Amino acid sequence: MSGRQIIPGARQLAFQDWEYGLFIHFGLRTFYEGYVDFDERPMSPSAFNPVELDCGQWIRTAKQAGMNYAVFTAKHHDGFSNWPSAYTEMSVAHTPWKDGKGDVVGKFVAACRKYGVKPGLYYSPYDASAESFLHDGKAYDDYFVNQITELPTKYGEIDILWFDGCGSEDHEYDWPRIIGEIRRLQPNILIFNMGDPDFRWVGNEDGVAPYPCWNTVDAVDFSIQTERKEQLGESLWLPAECDVQLRANWFYSDHDEHTVKSIDELIGLYYYSVGRGANLLLNIGPDRRGLLPDKDAERILEFGEVIRQRFASPIATLADCEREGRCWTFRPERPILLDHAVIQEELAHGESIRSFRISVMTQKSQRLIPVYEGKSVGHKAICRFAPIRAREVVMEVLESNGEPIVRELSFHYVGEKL
């Protein structure tokens, strides 16, 4: 493939290095068992009262689990604001929690700063509580701008603003005005999915990236409710993020603890997301106490430990390899057992590698045998193959758009942990 290289911004590259984050769905719906998206049953802020709320427990657990960022539902589709917004009565200011003086967004951001986790805020452009959404586009845009700008104004630097397209399939927003105000207030913020995105939704809620998964696209999926893509008008660097639930529901439910994903399934999702060059955003719904449920917290800690066991101690890294043309070769002192290779491209000047092959020299016959062939590398390609004892292992770039630059290369034996 040839043509103009699309170059990422520094903040986009930083986002891709974060790799793995915690999605947190929590709000008024937490206190209404069985409610679903766009549920027409009424809800009252009087039900919101998380008396043991501890955002520190959320973020401390995320950090221990190996997560580098967190995205919290500041406002979901129901319109309930987890901060005391001046523009709606559907907010924490009109709840019994802390006599209406609480601010969940503020506590979330403070916890992120305390534990070194990048804070992101989810904001649903669709708002079921706003009458003007359906009947007066201009009035709703005024409300949208006024309310959304409270978030980058009140809480210091926010790393991500996460727009969910559900409910907005046929609605026109004044995006130049909305995005202009957001970027005026916080020029470094990363915007997800809509308006003027810096990274994109992968197109499903299963936590699975397509293969190959390239970083440049000319259209984006924006809602689970439509197959229609939003055309960008040109190819842009928009890395993909895979969002997925740990349980059957986004928000907490009393009746779905049995659906908490197993370690085997989570590891599979890790390979299908991070292992295909995308970020993984794994959701937990804090319970009505305001805490991550015990089983959910234990599961992500266990998951984080499994990831570390597999990849934190490689047999060899790029520094142990010799480069010969478009081949990187590791020659151990004695034959070794391998079953994984992890490749990362240097992306500052664009995405180059279009296909590659991993081969090993067998122990006895000393023949070079292919064990894996792939296409996209991008931020990271985790290559898993059946265990084989090798005298040497070779990663060869077969096709590239320009000169390939390998940022990191490592070889691993996971063995029984497969």
C-alpha positions as CSV (number, residue, x, y, z in Angstrom):
1,M,0.0,0.0,0.0
2,S,1.3,3.5,-0.8
3,G,0.1,7.0,-0.4
4,R,0.1,9.8,2.1
5,Q,0.9,8.8,5.7
6,I,-1.6,9.9,8.3
7,I,0.2,11.1,11.3
8,P,-1.2,10.8,14.9
9,G,-1.1,13.6,17.5
10,A,0.9,13.3,20.6
11,R,-2.2,12.9,22.8
12,Q,-3.5,10.2,20.5
13,L,-0.2,8.3,20.9
14,A,-0.4,8.7,24.7
15,F,-4.0,7.4,24.7
16,Q,-2.9,4.3,22.8
17,D,-0.2,3.7,25.4
18,W,-2.8,3.7,28.2
19,E,-4.2,0.5,26.6
20,Y,-6.6,-0.6,29.3
21,G,-9.2,1.3,31.3
22,L,-12.2,1.0,33.6
23,F,-15.6,2.1,32.4
24,I,-17.9,3.0,35.3
25,H,-21.7,3.2,34.9
26,F,-23.3,4.7,37.9
27,G,-26.2,7.1,38.5
28,L,-29.9,7.3,39.2
29,R,-30.5,4.1,37.3
30,T,-28.4,2.2,39.8
31,F,-31.2,2.6,42.2
32,Y,-33.9,1.4,39.9
33,E,-33.6,-2.4,39.4
34,G,-34.4,-3.6,35.9
35,Y,-34.3,-0.2,34.1
36,V,-32.9,-0.3,30.6
37,D,-31.7,2.3,28.1
38,F,-34.5,4.6,27.0
39,D,-36.9,3.1,29.6
40,E,-40.1,5.2,29.7
41,R,-40.8,4.6,33.3
42,P,-40.2,7.7,35.4
43,M,-37.4,8.1,37.8
44,S,-36.9,10.6,40.7
45,P,-33.7,12.0,42.0
46,S,-35.1,11.2,45.5
47,A,-34.0,7.6,45.0
48,F,-30.3,8.4,44.7
49,N,-28.5,7.9,48.0
50,P,-25.2,5.9,47.8
51,V,-24.4,6.3,51.5
52,E,-21.0,4.4,51.3
53,L,-19.8,6.0,48.1
54,D,-16.1,5.6,47.8
55,C,-14.6,6.6,44.4
56,G,-11.2,5.9,45.9
57,Q,-12.2,2.2,46.1
58,W,-13.1,2.3,42.4
59,I,-9.9,3.9,41.2
60,R,-7.5,2.2,43.7
61,T,-8.9,-1.2,42.5
62,A,-8.5,-0.1,38.8
63,K,-4.9,0.9,39.4
64,Q,-4.1,-2.4,41.2
65,A,-5.7,-4.2,38.3
66,G,-3.3,-2.6,35.8
67,M,-5.8,0.0,34.4
68,N,-4.4,3.3,33.3
69,Y,-7.5,5.4,32.7
70,A,-11.2,5.5,33.8
71,V,-14.3,6.8,32.1
72,F,-17.2,7.7,34.4
73,T,-20.9,8.3,33.4
74,A,-21.2,12.0,34.3
75,K,-24.6,11.9,32.6
76,H,-26.3,9.0,30.9
77,H,-29.3,8.9,28.6
78,D,-31.8,9.5,31.4
79,G,-30.3,13.0,31.9
80,F,-29.3,12.5,35.5
81,S,-26.2,14.6,36.2
82,N,-23.7,13.1,38.7
83,W,-22.6,16.7,39.5
84,P,-24.6,19.7,40.7
85,S,-25.4,21.1,37.3
86,A,-26.9,24.5,37.2
87,Y,-29.0,23.6,34.2
88,T,-31.2,20.8,35.3
89,E,-33.1,19.5,38.4
90,M,-32.1,16.0,37.4
91,S,-28.9,16.1,39.4
92,V,-27.2,15.1,42.6
93,A,-28.2,18.6,44.0
94,H,-31.8,17.4,44.2
95,T,-31.1,14.1,46.0
96,P,-31.0,13.1,49.7
97,W,-27.4,12.1,49.3
98,K,-25.3,14.5,51.4
99,D,-28.4,16.7,51.6
100,G,-27.9,17.7,48.0
101,K,-24.4,18.9,48.5
102,G,-22.5,16.0,47.0
103,D,-20.6,15.8,43.7
104,V,-19.8,12.3,42.4
105,V,-17.9,13.7,39.4
106,G,-15.7,15.7,41.7
107,K,-14.9,12.7,43.9
108,F,-14.2,10.6,40.9
109,V,-11.7,13.1,39.4
110,A,-10.0,13.6,42.8
111,A,-9.6,9.8,43.2
112,C,-8.1,9.5,39.7
113,R,-5.5,12.2,40.5
114,K,-4.7,10.6,43.8
115,Y,-4.0,7.2,42.3
116,G,-2.4,8.3,39.0
117,V,-5.3,7.2,36.7
118,K,-6.3,9.4,33.8
119,P,-9.9,10.7,34.3
120,G,-12.5,10.6,31.5
121,L,-16.1,11.6,31.6
122,Y,-18.9,10.1,29.7
123,Y,-21.7,12.5,28.5
124,S,-24.7,11.4,26.6
125,P,-25.7,14.0,24.0
126,Y,-29.2,12.5,24.1
127,D,-31.1,13.6,27.3
128,A,-34.5,12.0,28.0
129,S,-35.1,14.6,30.7
130,A,-34.8,17.6,28.4
131,E,-38.1,18.4,26.6
132,S,-36.2,20.6,24.1
133,F,-34.3,17.6,22.7
134,L,-37.3,16.6,20.7
135,H,-39.0,19.9,20.1
136,D,-36.4,22.7,19.8
137,G,-33.0,22.0,18.4
138,K,-31.6,25.5,19.0
139,A,-32.8,25.5,22.6
140,Y,-31.3,22.1,23.2
141,D,-28.0,23.2,21.7
142,D,-27.9,26.1,24.2
143,Y,-28.6,23.6,27.0
144,F,-26.0,21.2,25.7
145,V,-23.3,23.9,25.5
146,N,-24.1,25.4,28.9
147,Q,-24.1,22.0,30.6
148,I,-21.2,20.3,28.9
149,T,-18.9,23.3,29.5
150,E,-19.4,22.9,33.3
151,L,-17.3,19.7,33.2
152,P,-14.1,21.2,31.7
153,T,-14.6,24.3,33.8
154,K,-15.0,22.9,37.3
155,Y,-12.7,19.9,37.6
156,G,-9.3,20.9,36.2
157,E,-7.8,18.9,33.3
158,I,-9.9,16.1,32.1
159,D,-8.2,13.6,29.7
160,I,-11.3,12.2,27.9
161,L,-14.8,13.4,27.0
162,W,-16.7,10.3,25.9
163,F,-19.8,10.9,23.7
164,D,-22.2,8.0,23.3
165,G,-24.2,8.2,20.1
166,C,-27.2,6.1,21.2
167,G,-30.4,8.2,21.0
168,S,-28.8,10.7,18.6
169,E,-29.3,8.7,15.4
170,D,-31.6,11.3,13.8
171,H,-30.7,14.4,15.7
172,E,-28.6,17.3,14.4
173,Y,-26.3,19.0,16.8
174,D,-24.4,22.3,16.3
175,W,-21.1,20.4,16.6
176,P,-18.8,23.3,15.6
177,R,-20.2,25.4,18.4
178,I,-20.2,22.6,21.0
179,I,-16.7,21.3,20.2
180,G,-15.4,24.8,19.8
181,E,-16.3,25.6,23.4
182,I,-14.9,22.3,24.7
183,R,-11.6,22.7,22.9
184,R,-11.4,26.4,23.9
185,L,-11.6,25.4,27.6
186,Q,-9.4,22.3,27.4
187,P,-7.3,22.1,24.1
188,N,-5.7,18.8,25.2
189,I,-8.9,16.9,25.9
190,L,-9.4,13.7,23.9
191,I,-12.9,13.4,22.4
192,F,-14.5,10.0,21.7
193,N,-16.7,9.1,18.8
194,M,-18.7,12.2,17.9
195,G,-18.4,15.8,16.8
196,D,-14.6,16.0,16.3
197,P,-13.3,12.7,17.5
198,D,-9.7,11.8,18.5
199,F,-10.4,8.1,18.8
200,R,-13.3,5.9,17.7
201,W,-15.7,3.3,18.9
202,V,-14.8,-0.2,17.6
203,G,-18.4,-0.7,16.3
204,N,-19.6,-3.3,18.8
205,E,-20.1,-3.8,22.6
206,D,-18.4,-7.2,22.7
207,G,-14.9,-6.0,23.3
208,V,-13.7,-7.3,20.0
209,A,-11.7,-5.4,17.4
210,P,-11.8,-6.5,13.7
211,Y,-8.8,-7.9,12.0
212,P,-6.9,-6.2,10.6
213,C,-7.5,-3.2,12.8
214,W,-6.0,-0.1,11.2
215,N,-5.6,3.3,12.9
216,T,-6.8,5.3,9.9
217,V,-10.4,5.4,8.8
218,D,-12.7,7.7,6.7
219,A,-15.9,6.8,8.5
220,V,-16.9,5.8,12.1
221,D,-19.6,3.8,13.7
222,F,-21.3,5.9,16.3
223,S,-24.3,4.0,17.7
224,I,-25.2,0.4,18.5
225,Q,-28.7,1.2,17.1
226,T,-27.7,1.8,13.5
227,E,-25.5,0.3,10.8
228,R,-25.1,3.8,9.3
229,K,-21.6,5.2,9.6
230,E,-20.7,8.8,10.0
231,Q,-18.6,9.9,7.1
232,L,-15.5,12.0,8.0
233,G,-14.8,13.4,4.6
234,E,-11.1,12.3,4.7
235,S,-9.0,9.7,6.3
236,L,-8.0,10.5,9.9
237,W,-5.9,8.8,12.6
238,L,-8.6,7.5,15.0
239,P,-7.4,4.6,17.1
240,A,-10.1,2.2,18.2
241,E,-11.4,1.5,21.7
242,C,-13.3,-1.7,22.6
243,D,-15.9,-1.2,25.4
244,V,-17.4,-4.3,27.0
245,Q,-19.3,-5.2,30.2
246,L,-17.9,-7.4,32.9
247,R,-21.5,-8.5,33.7
248,A,-24.7,-8.7,31.6
249,N,-25.7,-5.1,32.4
250,W,-23.9,-1.7,32.2
251,F,-25.4,-0.5,35.5
252,Y,-25.6,-2.6,38.7
253,S,-28.3,-5.2,39.1
254,D,-29.1,-7.5,42.0
255,H,-29.7,-10.4,39.6
256,D,-26.7,-10.7,37.3
257,E,-23.7,-11.6,39.5
258,H,-23.7,-15.0,37.9
259,T,-22.8,-13.4,34.6
260,V,-19.5,-11.9,35.7
261,K,-17.1,-13.0,33.0
262,S,-14.5,-15.7,33.7
263,I,-10.8,-15.1,33.5
264,D,-10.7,-17.3,30.4
265,E,-13.2,-15.0,28.6
266,L,-11.5,-11.9,29.8
267,I,-8.1,-13.1,28.5
268,G,-9.8,-13.8,25.2
269,L,-11.1,-10.3,25.1
270,Y,-7.7,-8.9,25.9
271,Y,-6.2,-10.7,22.9
272,Y,-9.1,-9.5,20.7
273,S,-8.7,-5.9,21.8
274,V,-5.3,-4.9,23.1
275,G,-3.8,-7.8,21.1
276,R,-5.2,-6.3,17.9
277,G,-3.9,-2.8,18.6
278,A,-7.0,-1.3,20.2
279,N,-7.7,-0.1,23.8
280,L,-9.9,-2.1,26.1
281,L,-12.4,-0.3,28.3
282,L,-14.0,-2.8,30.7
283,N,-17.2,-1.8,32.5
284,I,-18.3,-2.3,36.1
285,G,-21.4,-0.8,37.6
286,P,-20.9,0.2,41.3
287,D,-23.6,-1.0,43.5
288,R,-26.2,0.9,45.6
289,R,-23.6,1.4,48.4
290,G,-21.5,3.3,45.9
291,L,-18.8,0.6,45.8
292,L,-17.5,-1.8,43.2
293,P,-19.2,-5.1,44.0
294,D,-16.9,-7.5,45.7
295,K,-16.9,-10.2,43.1
296,D,-16.3,-7.7,40.3
297,A,-13.4,-6.1,42.1
298,E,-11.8,-9.5,42.8
299,R,-12.2,-10.6,39.2
300,I,-10.5,-7.6,37.7
301,L,-7.6,-7.9,40.2
302,E,-7.2,-11.5,39.2
303,F,-7.4,-10.6,35.5
304,G,-4.7,-8.0,36.0
305,E,-2.4,-10.5,37.7
306,V,-2.9,-13.0,34.8
307,I,-1.9,-10.3,32.3
308,R,1.2,-9.6,34.3
309,Q,2.1,-13.2,34.6
310,R,1.9,-13.6,30.9
311,F,3.7,-10.6,29.6
312,A,5.7,-8.8,32.4
313,S,8.8,-11.0,32.2
314,P,9.6,-11.8,28.5
315,I,12.3,-14.3,27.5
316,A,13.8,-11.7,25.2
317,T,13.1,-8.1,24.0
318,L,14.1,-5.9,21.1
319,A,17.5,-5.2,22.7
320,D,18.3,-8.9,22.4
321,C,17.5,-9.0,18.7
322,E,19.7,-8.4,15.7
323,R,18.2,-6.5,12.7
324,E,19.1,-7.7,9.2
325,G,17.1,-5.7,6.6
326,R,13.5,-6.3,7.4
327,C,14.1,-9.2,9.8
328,W,14.6,-9.0,13.6
329,T,16.2,-12.2,14.9
330,F,16.7,-13.5,18.5
331,R,19.3,-16.2,18.9
332,P,19.3,-17.7,22.4
333,E,22.3,-19.5,23.9
334,R,20.3,-22.7,23.9
335,P,17.0,-23.8,22.4
336,I,13.9,-22.3,24.2
337,L,10.2,-23.0,24.3
338,L,8.0,-20.2,22.9
339,D,4.3,-19.6,22.3
340,H,3.9,-15.8,22.0
341,A,5.5,-12.8,20.3
342,V,4.4,-9.2,21.0
343,I,5.2,-6.5,18.4
344,Q,4.8,-2.7,18.6
345,E,5.3,-0.2,15.8
346,E,6.8,3.2,16.3
347,L,3.7,5.2,15.2
348,A,4.9,8.8,15.5
349,H,5.4,9.0,11.8
350,G,2.4,6.9,10.9
351,E,1.5,3.2,10.5
352,S,3.8,1.3,8.2
353,I,3.6,-2.5,8.6
354,R,1.0,-4.1,6.4
355,S,2.0,-7.8,6.9
356,F,4.6,-9.8,8.8
357,R,5.6,-13.3,9.6
358,I,7.1,-15.0,12.7
359,S,9.3,-18.1,12.1
360,V,11.4,-20.3,14.3
361,M,14.4,-22.4,13.6
362,T,13.6,-25.9,14.9
363,Q,15.7,-27.6,17.5
364,K,16.9,-30.7,15.7
365,S,16.6,-30.1,11.9
366,Q,17.5,-26.4,12.2
367,R,14.9,-25.4,9.6
368,L,13.2,-22.1,9.6
369,I,9.4,-22.8,10.0
370,P,6.6,-20.1,9.9
371,V,4.5,-20.2,13.0
372,Y,2.4,-17.0,12.6
373,E,1.5,-14.6,9.8
374,G,-0.3,-11.3,10.5
375,K,-1.3,-8.0,8.9
376,S,-1.8,-5.0,11.2
377,V,0.7,-4.3,14.0
378,G,0.0,-0.7,15.0
379,H,0.2,0.0,18.7
380,K,0.5,-3.7,19.6
381,A,0.1,-7.2,18.0
382,I,0.0,-10.1,20.4
383,C,0.8,-13.2,18.4
384,R,-0.1,-16.5,19.9
385,F,1.0,-19.8,18.5
386,A,1.4,-23.4,19.6
387,P,4.4,-24.0,21.9
388,I,7.6,-24.8,19.9
389,R,11.2,-25.2,20.9
390,A,13.4,-22.9,18.9
391,R,17.1,-22.3,18.2
392,E,16.2,-18.9,17.0
393,V,13.1,-16.8,16.2
394,V,12.6,-14.3,13.4
395,M,10.1,-11.5,13.0
396,E,10.0,-10.5,9.3
397,V,8.1,-7.5,7.8
398,L,6.7,-8.8,4.5
399,E,5.0,-5.6,3.3
400,S,5.1,-2.0,4.5
401,N,4.2,1.5,3.6
402,G,7.6,3.1,3.9
403,E,10.4,2.0,6.2
404,P,9.1,-0.1,9.1
405,I,10.2,1.0,12.6
406,V,9.7,-1.5,15.4
407,R,9.3,0.1,18.8
408,E,9.1,-3.0,20.9
409,L,9.5,-6.7,20.3
410,S,9.3,-9.5,22.9
411,F,9.1,-13.2,23.0
412,H,7.3,-15.2,25.7
413,Y,6.4,-18.7,26.9
414,V,3.0,-18.7,28.7
415,G,2.6,-22.5,28.6
416,E,-0.1,-23.9,31.0
417,K,-1.4,-20.4,31.6
418,L,-2.9,-20.6,28.1
